[in-house]
Amino acid sequence: MLVRLRIQGTEGRPVVIDIEAPSETEAIRLAAGRGARVLAVDSDASAAARVPTAGAFPLLLFNQELLALLEAGLNLNEALTTLEAKERRVATKTVLAGILSALREGKSFSVAIGAFPMHFPDVYVATVRAAERTGDLSMALSRYIGYRLQFDAMRKKLVAAMIYPLMLLAVGSLVVLFLVGYVVPRFSVAYQSAGRELPWASELLLAMGRTLHAHWIAFALIALAAIAGLYAVFRQEAWRLRVLDGLLRLPWLADRAAEFRLARLYGALSLLLTAGVPLVRAMSMSEGLLGPGQQARLALARREVEEGGSFSGALVAHGLAGPVAESLVKVGERSGRLAEMMERAARFHDDDFARWLDWASRLLEPILMMVIGLVVGAVVVLMYFPIFELAGSLR
């Protein structure tokens, strides 16, 4: 459900935001976790005033188009009006109309987009807010586009690495089902007419094939229901996050997942520091990019920095920086180029993760092919095993 909250804005005035949450209590908790002070819950907000949530807001495309219009000489209101006029998707058009309405009321751009936290993350809002103070919105948008492109490139590489193994599993499963449900029952008829006793493994395979062939409609309906159920479950973000979190806890994935999240942290810190956001505030705003355990360690590191400790020492002490990141951060602290060094640390970890992903995908593909080959081979051998025994007895 979409819960409308009234919070205290950065300028001390009330600001209305919409948060997607299972309940009003959860919405308040999410808002408080982002550092917002909730004043009231607007439970009577009209349905027309609510922002449609069908479809994700194309934040990267929005930034690219907005940057192009601003660099062409349009002011912010003109650029947003142009984008709103050309938009055809209802949800996106409604978000743009809400931003324009807030700007016409005299609110700043950062406050206007801050009213849509489900579409504009805290890192983006803080970058825009800092750019408003310096008057360099185009540069801030350009830096954010670079940050998102780097993140999207890694995500696409991860998705591409998983496509071929998933296709192998799908094709292998279809081949095994065809053998068990179509070929095996025909062998079963021949063996029954021969009247010979079969090995227990072959008898078990033949029984499975006969059952699958006789009740294939029921099995098909069960499979379709299972696929539909999984699709419905995975459409819910909470369940997707639970499954993903469970997978990333596996011993051979946990370390790499932690490295990937740290790269996202370094990239976000570089973006915020370049925009002029104070280090402690940037650390607080970037904690959502980490896992639960890393978030707790980042909170301890932030407290240590607040008490006067060095940033590099705090990261190392709480397991948030390896040797390379530690060296880069120390150089950044000494030279005053911390934002640049954080970006270099992010790129180093991204490159390392990309190399590991390429190695893992190259290793996984032959393993899957070997497993599928063994399963298909076992089915074929069990089908022909009685024939081998019959040939041996004839000799």
C-alpha positions in Angstrom: 0.0 0.0 0.0 1.0 3.6 -0.5 1.2 5.6 2.7 1.3 9.4 2.7 3.3 10.9 5.5 3.8 14.5 6.6 7.4 15.0 7.7 9.5 18.0 8.7 11.5 19.3 5.7 15.0 20.5 5.6 13.8 24.1 5.8 11.7 23.4 8.8 8.4 23.4 6.8 6.1 20.3 6.6 6.7 18.2 3.5 4.3 15.4 2.2 5.9 12.2 1.0 4.5 8.9 -0.2 6.1 5.6 0.9 5.3 2.1 -0.4 5.0 -0.1 2.7 2.8 -3.0 4.0 1.4 -0.8 6.8 1.4 2.7 8.2 3.7 1.5 11.0 6.2 0.1 8.6 6.0 3.4 6.5 6.8 5.4 9.6 9.7 3.1 10.4 11.1 3.4 6.9 10.8 7.2 7.0 12.5 7.4 10.4 15.3 5.1 9.1 16.0 7.7 6.4 16.4 10.4 9.0 13.0 12.0 8.5 10.9 13.3 11.4 7.3 12.1 10.9 4.7 14.7 11.9 1.5 12.9 10.8 0.0 10.1 8.7 -2.3 11.4 6.0 -4.5 8.3 5.8 -7.4 10.3 4.2 -5.4 11.3 1.1 -7.6 11.0 -2.0 -6.8 8.3 -4.5 -6.3 10.9 -7.2 -3.5 12.5 -5.2 -1.6 9.3 -4.9 1.2 8.5 -7.2 0.7 5.4 -9.4 3.3 2.8 -8.7 2.8 0.6 -11.7 6.2 0.4 -13.4 9.5 1.8 -12.1 10.4 5.4 -12.7 13.1 5.6 -15.3 15.5 7.6 -13.2 18.6 7.1 -15.4 16.7 8.1 -18.6 15.1 11.0 -16.8 18.5 12.3 -15.8 19.9 11.9 -19.3 17.0 13.8 -20.9 17.0 16.5 -18.2 20.7 17.0 -18.6 20.4 17.3 -22.4 17.7 19.9 -22.1 19.6 21.9 -19.4 22.7 21.9 -21.5 20.6 23.1 -24.5 19.8 26.3 -22.6 16.4 25.5 -21.1 15.8 26.4 -17.4 14.7 23.7 -15.0 10.9 24.5 -15.2 11.0 24.5 -19.0 13.0 21.3 -19.1 10.6 19.5 -16.8 7.6 20.8 -18.6 9.0 19.5 -21.8 9.6 16.1 -20.3 6.1 16.0 -18.8 4.5 16.9 -22.1 6.3 14.2 -24.1 5.8 11.4 -21.6 3.2 8.7 -22.4 3.4 6.5 -19.3 0.8 7.5 -16.8 2.9 6.8 -13.7 6.0 8.7 -14.9 3.8 11.6 -16.2 2.2 11.8 -12.8 5.5 12.0 -11.0 6.7 14.7 -13.3 3.5 16.6 -12.8 3.9 16.4 -9.1 7.4 17.8 -9.3 6.3 20.7 -11.5 3.5 21.5 -9.1 5.9 21.6 -6.2 8.2 23.9 -8.2 5.3 26.2 -9.0 4.6 26.5 -5.3 8.0 27.8 -4.7 9.7 24.7 -3.5 13.2 23.8 -4.5 13.9 20.9 -6.9 15.4 18.8 -4.1 12.3 19.2 -1.9 10.1 18.4 -4.9 11.8 15.1 -5.7 12.2 14.3 -2.0 8.4 13.9 -1.9 8.8 10.8 -4.0 11.3 8.6 -2.1 10.2 5.5 -3.9 11.5 6.9 -7.2 14.3 9.2 -6.1 16.8 7.6 -3.6 18.4 9.6 -0.8 21.8 9.7 -2.5 20.2 11.4 -5.6 18.2 13.9 -3.5 21.3 14.8 -1.5 23.3 15.3 -4.6 20.7 17.6 -6.1 20.4 19.5 -2.8 24.1 20.1 -2.7 24.1 21.2 -6.3 21.4 23.8 -5.6 23.7 25.4 -3.1 26.5 25.6 -5.7 24.3 26.4 -8.7 25.8 23.5 -10.7 22.9 21.2 -11.3 24.1 20.0 -14.7 27.4 18.8 -13.3 25.6 17.0 -10.5 23.3 15.2 -12.9 26.3 14.2 -15.1 28.1 12.7 -12.1 25.0 10.8 -11.0 24.5 9.5 -14.6 28.1 8.2 -14.5 27.5 6.6 -11.1 24.3 4.8 -12.3 25.9 3.7 -15.6 28.7 2.1 -13.7 26.2 0.3 -11.4 23.9 -0.7 -14.3 26.9 -2.1 -16.2 27.8 -4.4 -13.4 24.1 -5.5 -13.0 23.8 -6.2 -16.7 27.1 -8.2 -16.6 25.7 -10.3 -13.7 22.4 -10.9 -15.5 24.2 -11.8 -18.7 26.4 -14.3 -16.8 23.3 -16.1 -15.5 21.4 -16.3 -18.8 23.3 -19.2 -20.3 23.4 -21.4 -17.1 19.6 -20.9 -16.7 19.0 -21.8 -20.3 21.1 -25.0 -19.9 19.1 -25.9 -16.8 15.8 -25.3 -18.7 16.8 -27.3 -21.8 18.3 -30.1 -19.7 15.1 -30.3 -17.6 12.9 -30.5 -20.8 15.1 -33.3 -22.2 14.9 -35.3 -19.0 11.1 -34.8 -18.9 10.8 -35.9 -22.5 12.8 -39.1 -21.9 11.0 -40.0 -18.7 7.5 -39.0 -19.7 7.5 -40.1 -23.4 10.3 -42.5 -24.2 10.5 -44.5 -21.0 6.8 -45.6 -21.1 7.3 -47.1 -24.5 10.2 -49.2 -23.2 8.0 -50.2 -20.3 5.4 -51.8 -22.6 8.1 -53.8 -24.3 9.6 -55.0 -21.0 6.2 -56.0 -19.6 5.4 -58.1 -22.6 8.8 -59.9 -22.2 7.8 -61.0 -18.7 11.4 -60.7 -17.3 12.3 -59.4 -13.9 14.0 -56.0 -14.1 16.6 -54.4 -11.9 15.1 -52.3 -9.2 16.6 -49.1 -10.5 15.2 -49.7 -14.0 11.8 -50.7 -12.5 11.7 -47.5 -10.5 12.5 -45.4 -13.6 9.8 -47.2 -15.6 7.3 -46.7 -12.8 8.1 -43.0 -12.8 7.7 -42.8 -16.5 4.3 -44.7 -16.5 3.0 -42.4 -13.7 4.1 -39.2 -15.5 2.7 -40.4 -18.8 -0.7 -41.4 -17.3 -1.2 -38.2 -15.4 0.7 -35.7 -17.5 -2.2 -33.2 -17.4 -2.2 -33.1 -13.6 1.6 -32.8 -13.6 1.4 -30.0 -16.2 -1.2 -28.1 -14.1 0.9 -28.5 -10.9 4.0 -27.2 -12.8 2.1 -24.2 -14.2 0.6 -23.5 -10.7 4.1 -23.7 -9.2 5.5 -21.3 -11.8 2.6 -18.9 -11.3 3.0 -19.0 -7.6 6.8 -18.3 -7.8 6.1 -15.5 -10.2 3.5 -14.0 -7.8 5.9 -14.3 -4.9 8.9 -12.8 -6.7 6.9 -9.9 -7.8 6.8 -8.8 -4.2 9.9 -6.9 -3.3 10.0 -8.2 0.3 10.1 -11.8 -0.9 12.7 -11.1 -3.6 14.9 -9.5 -1.1 14.5 -12.4 1.3 15.4 -15.0 -1.4 18.3 -12.9 -2.6 19.6 -12.4 0.9 19.4 -16.1 1.5 21.4 -16.9 -1.6 24.0 -14.2 -0.8 24.6 -15.9 2.6 26.0 -19.0 0.9 29.7 -19.4 1.8 31.0 -19.1 -1.8 28.9 -16.0 -2.5 29.0 -14.1 0.8 32.4 -12.6 0.4 31.8 -11.5 -3.2 28.4 -10.0 -2.3 30.1 -8.0 0.5 32.7 -6.8 -2.0 30.0 -5.8 -4.5 28.2 -3.8 -1.8 31.3 -2.1 -0.6 32.0 -1.0 -4.2 28.5 0.6 -4.2 29.3 2.3 -0.9 32.5 3.7 -2.2 30.8 5.0 -5.4 28.0 6.6 -3.4 30.4 8.3 -1.0 32.5 9.6 -3.9 29.3 11.0 -5.5 28.1 12.7 -2.3 31.6 14.0 -1.3 32.0 15.5 -4.8 28.6 17.2 -4.4 29.8 18.8 -1.1 28.0 16.6 1.4 29.9 16.2 4.7 31.5 12.9 5.2 29.5 11.8 8.2 26.3 12.7 6.5 27.3 10.9 3.4 28.1 7.8 5.4 24.7 7.9 7.0 22.9 8.3 3.7 24.8 5.5 2.0 24.2 2.8 4.6 21.2 1.5 2.7 23.5 0.1 0.0 25.0 -2.4 2.5 23.7 -5.6 4.0 22.4 -5.7 7.6 25.7 -6.7 9.2 27.7 -4.1 7.1 25.2 -1.4 8.1 25.9 -2.0 11.7 29.6 -1.8 11.2 29.2 1.4 9.1 27.3 2.9 12.0 30.1 2.2 14.3 32.6 3.6 11.8 30.6 6.7 11.4 30.5 7.2 15.2 34.3 6.8 15.3 34.7 9.5 12.6 32.3 11.8 14.5 34.5 11.4 17.5 37.6 12.6 15.6 39.0 9.3 14.3 40.4 8.9 10.8 38.1 7.7 8.1 40.5 5.1 6.8 41.2 3.8 10.3 37.5 3.5 11.0 36.8 1.6 7.8 39.6 -0.9 8.4 38.8 -1.3 12.1 35.2 -2.4 11.2 36.0 -4.5 8.2 34.8 -2.1 5.5 38.0 -1.7 3.6 40.6 -4.1 2.2 44.3 -3.3 1.7 43.7 -1.5 -1.7 40.8 0.6 -0.4 42.7 1.4 2.8 45.7 2.6 0.8 43.6 4.7 -1.6 41.6 6.3 1.3 44.8 7.2 3.1 46.1 8.9 0.0 42.8 10.7 -0.3 43.0 11.9 3.3 46.5 13.2 2.9 46.0 14.9 -0.4 42.5 16.2 0.1 41.2 14.1 -2.8 39.1 11.7 -0.8 36.2 11.7 -3.3 38.5 10.8 -6.2 40.1 8.0 -4.2 36.7 6.6 -3.2 35.8 6.5 -6.9 39.0 4.7 -7.7 38.3 2.2 -4.9 34.9 1.6 -6.3 36.2 1.0 -9.8 38.9 -1.3 -8.5 36.4 -3.5 -6.7 34.0 -3.4 -9.7 36.8 -4.6 -12.0 37.8 -7.4 -9.5 34.2 -8.5 -9.2 33.8 -8.5 -13.0 36.9 -10.8 -13.3 35.5 -13.1 -10.7 32.1 -13.2 -12.4 33.7 -14.0 -15.7 35.7 -16.8 -14.1 32.7 -18.2 -12.2 30.5 -18.2 -15.3 33.1 -20.0 -17.3 33.4 -22.6 -14.6 29.7 -23.0 -14.0 28.8 -23.7 -17.6 30.9 -26.9 -18.0 29.8 -28.1 -14.6 26.1 -27.7 -15.5 26.7 -29.5 -18.8 28.4 -32.3 -17.1 25.6 -32.7 -14.5 22.9 -32.6 -17.2 24.9 -35.1 -19.3 25.1 -37.5 -16.3 21.4 -37.3 -15.6 20.5 -37.9 -19.2 23.1 -40.7 -19.5 21.7 -42.3 -16.3 18.2 -42.3 -17.7 19.3 -43.8 -21.0 21.5 -46.5 -19.3 18.6 -47.5 -17.0 16.3 -47.8 -20.0 18.7 -50.0 -21.9 20.1 -52.0 -18.9 17.5 -54.8 -19.2 18.3 -55.2 -22.9 22.0 -55.5 -22.0 21.1 -58.3 -19.5 18.9 -60.0 -22.0 21.8 -60.0 -24.6 24.1 -61.4 -22.0 21.8 -64.2 -21.1 21.4 -65.2 -24.8 25.1 -65.5 -25.1 
